[in-house]
Amino acid sequence: MRSTKFFAIWAFSLAIGILGCSTDKKVEAPKQERVEKNLVPPKAELKGPNFAVELSDLKVGMIIDTASKEITETPNLRGRIKITNISKDVLDIQGVTLEYMDAAGKPLAFSTGEKIGKVYPFWKAVKPGETTEGSLDVTIPRMAVKEKALGSIEINLVYVPSPLKRETLALAGKVE
């Protein structure tokens, strides 16, 4: 009888232990999420005196706190950039800078603590009529995204006209 009680208590304890313990682990929802929004228009073609620039697949990526819906990190502007030299000279591109303007044409400033990466280094000598392409990844002020204050983006190409110029001269002659 004792062994029956002992066995019954042991089996009951084992059943409670097995059934009472849950193997379900609660998974917390992520506190932050990455959100991408398209820039409107997602493609732009611009022409200056020396260059034609095409920007495409423009998207703004940002990290948002899921609880407060606030942007937690400096947003990024990503896309493709295509630069064509339309001048008659070799132009040595040093970099591309972007300035963000509001609807009135005033620059949108980065807030304190935001990472500033408005320069995209390019460093390429481009011959007349030649095209060069690359990906664009720069920061954009939080204010431009959060308050929807972005009116335009000013693109500045920093370049050096090639100091190397060539001249061809023809000498008439014959071997006798």
TORZA-780285 format. One record per residue (C-alpha): residue in one letter; x, y, z. Coordinates in steps of 0.05 Angstrom, whole numbers. Each point is the difference from the previous one (the first is absolute). Last residue first. Example, Ala and Ser with C-alpha at 12.3 -4.5 7.8 and 13.67 -1.06 7.14 Angstrom:
// TORZA-780285
<r=S u=273 v=-21 w=143>
<r=A u=-27 v=-69 w=13>
***
This chain:
// TORZA-780285
<r=E u=1275 v=1181 w=-1987>
<r=V u=-48 v=-1 w=60>
<r=K u=-57 v=48 w=-4>
<r=G u=-26 v=60 w=39>
<r=A u=-60 v=40 w=20>
<r=L u=-2 v=13 w=74>
<r=A u=-68 v=-4 w=32>
<r=L u=-14 v=32 w=68>
<r=T u=-45 v=-29 w=53>
<r=E u=-14 v=37 w=63>
<r=R u=-15 v=-31 w=66>
<r=K u=-25 v=32 w=64>
<r=L u=18 v=-25 w=68>
<r=P u=-22 v=48 w=53>
<r=S u=-66 v=-37 w=4>
<r=P u=-56 v=44 w=24>
<r=V u=-7 v=-15 w=74>
<r=Y u=-67 v=-23 w=27>
<r=V u=-50 v=9 w=57>
<r=L u=-69 v=-16 w=-25>
<r=N u=-53 v=35 w=42>
<r=I u=-70 v=-30 w=3>
<r=E u=-55 v=43 w=31>
<r=I u=-58 v=-41 w=27>
<r=S u=-70 v=30 w=1>
<r=G u=-60 v=16 w=44>
<r=L u=12 v=-44 w=60>
<r=A u=-42 v=23 w=59>
<r=K u=-36 v=-66 w=9>
<r=E u=4 v=12 w=76>
<r=K u=32 v=-67 w=14>
<r=V u=37 v=-9 w=-65>
<r=A u=33 v=67 w=-12>
<r=M u=6 v=11 w=76>
<r=R u=41 v=-64 w=7>
<r=P u=52 v=30 w=-45>
<r=I u=23 v=-45 w=-58>
<r=T u=60 v=-46 w=3>
<r=V u=37 v=-25 w=-62>
<r=D u=2 v=-65 w=-40>
<r=L u=3 v=7 w=-76>
<r=S u=19 v=-58 w=-43>
<r=G u=44 v=9 w=-60>
<r=E u=3 v=17 w=-74>
<r=T u=49 v=33 w=-48>
<r=T u=-16 v=26 w=-69>
<r=E u=49 v=23 w=-54>
<r=G u=-19 v=53 w=-51>
<r=P u=63 v=40 w=15>
<r=K u=47 v=-40 w=45>
<r=V u=-16 v=-11 w=73>
<r=A u=56 v=-1 w=52>
<r=K u=-27 v=-35 w=63>
<r=W u=3 v=16 w=73>
<r=F u=-73 v=-13 w=21>
<r=P u=-6 v=17 w=74>
<r=Y u=-73 v=9 w=22>
<r=V u=-5 v=59 w=46>
<r=K u=-62 v=14 w=42>
<r=G u=19 v=-46 w=57>
<r=I u=-20 v=35 w=64>
<r=K u=-17 v=-44 w=59>
<r=E u=-53 v=33 w=44>
<r=G u=17 v=20 w=71>
<r=T u=-22 v=72 w=-7>
<r=S u=-50 v=7 w=-56>
<r=F u=20 v=1 w=-73>
<r=A u=-19 v=64 w=-36>
<r=L u=-51 v=8 w=-56>
<r=P u=25 v=53 w=-48>
<r=K u=-49 v=54 w=-21>
<r=G u=-33 v=-6 w=-68>
<r=A u=-70 v=19 w=24>
<r=A u=-25 v=-72 w=-7>
<r=D u=57 v=-24 w=43>
<r=M u=70 v=-15 w=-26>
<r=Y u=46 v=-60 w=8>
<r=E u=72 v=8 w=-23>
<r=L u=36 v=-58 w=-33>
<r=T u=74 v=-6 w=-14>
<r=V u=32 v=-40 w=-56>
<r=G u=75 v=-13 w=0>
<r=Q u=67 v=10 w=-33>
<r=I u=-21 v=-6 w=-73>
<r=D u=59 v=10 w=-47>
<r=L u=-26 v=32 w=-64>
<r=V u=30 v=-15 w=-68>
<r=D u=-22 v=57 w=-46>
<r=K u=-51 v=10 w=-55>
<r=S u=-58 v=2 w=49>
<r=I u=-59 v=-49 w=4>
<r=N u=32 v=-45 w=53>
<r=T u=-53 v=-49 w=21>
<r=I u=-15 v=-17 w=73>
<r=K u=-45 v=-57 w=22>
<r=I u=-22 v=-6 w=72>
<r=R u=-39 v=-58 w=31>
<r=G u=-40 v=2 w=64>
<r=R u=4 v=9 w=75>
<r=L u=-19 v=57 w=46>
<r=N u=14 v=-17 w=72>
<r=P u=-38 v=20 w=63>
<r=T u=38 v=21 w=63>
<r=E u=-19 v=-47 w=56>
<r=T u=-59 v=-7 w=48>
<r=I u=-58 v=24 w=-43>
<r=E u=-61 v=3 w=46>
<r=K u=-59 v=-48 w=-6>
<r=S u=-4 v=1 w=77>
<r=A u=-8 v=-75 w=11>
<r=T u=32 v=-28 w=-64>
<r=D u=61 v=45 w=3>
<r=I u=16 v=16 w=-72>
<r=I u=65 v=-12 w=-38>
<r=M u=1 v=36 w=-67>
<r=G u=11 v=-13 w=-74>
<r=V u=-16 v=52 w=-53>
<r=K u=-4 v=-27 w=-70>
<r=L u=23 v=26 w=-68>
<r=D u=-1 v=-54 w=-54>
<r=S u=30 v=50 w=-50>
<r=L u=44 v=61 w=-4>
<r=E u=23 v=23 w=-68>
<r=V u=53 v=54 w=-7>
<r=A u=20 v=36 w=-65>
<r=F u=66 v=37 w=8>
<r=N u=39 v=60 w=-26>
<r=P u=-51 v=57 w=-7>
<r=G u=-52 v=-34 w=43>
<r=K u=-53 v=-52 w=-14>
<r=L u=-46 v=-36 w=49>
<r=E u=-38 v=-65 w=-7>
<r=A u=-41 v=-23 w=59>
<r=K u=-28 v=-68 w=23>
<r=P u=-38 v=-19 w=63>
<r=P u=-45 v=61 w=-6>
<r=V u=-19 v=-1 w=56>
<r=L u=49 v=-34 w=47>
<r=N u=-22 v=-70 w=16>
<r=K u=-6 v=-20 w=73>
<r=E u=39 v=-53 w=36>
<r=V u=-13 v=-20 w=72>
<r=R u=48 v=-37 w=46>
<r=E u=-31 v=-22 w=66>
<r=Q u=16 v=14 w=73>
<r=K u=-24 v=-31 w=65>
<r=P u=-6 v=-68 w=-32>
<r=A u=-58 v=-40 w=29>
<r=E u=19 v=-42 w=59>
<r=V u=-1 v=-74 w=-8>
<r=K u=-33 v=-38 w=55>
<r=K u=29 v=-69 w=6>
<r=D u=-48 v=-57 w=-2>
<r=T u=31 v=-61 w=34>
<r=S u=-51 v=3 w=55>
<r=C u=11 v=-37 w=64>
<r=G u=-64 v=-19 w=34>
<r=L u=-13 v=-61 w=-43>
<r=I u=67 v=-32 w=13>
<r=G u=7 v=20 w=73>
<r=I u=-74 v=-14 w=15>
<r=A u=6 v=-69 w=-33>
<r=L u=65 v=-15 w=39>
<r=S u=-32 v=21 w=66>
<r=F u=-61 v=-44 w=-14>
<r=A u=44 v=-59 w=-20>
<r=W u=42 v=8 w=64>
<r=I u=-62 v=7 w=43>
<r=A u=-31 v=-62 w=-31>
<r=F u=67 v=-39 w=6>
<r=F u=7 v=19 w=73>
<r=K u=-72 v=-17 w=14>
<r=T u=7 v=-68 w=-36>
<r=S u=68 v=-13 w=35>
<r=R u=-33 v=13 w=67>
<r=M u=-57 v=-47 w=-17>
***
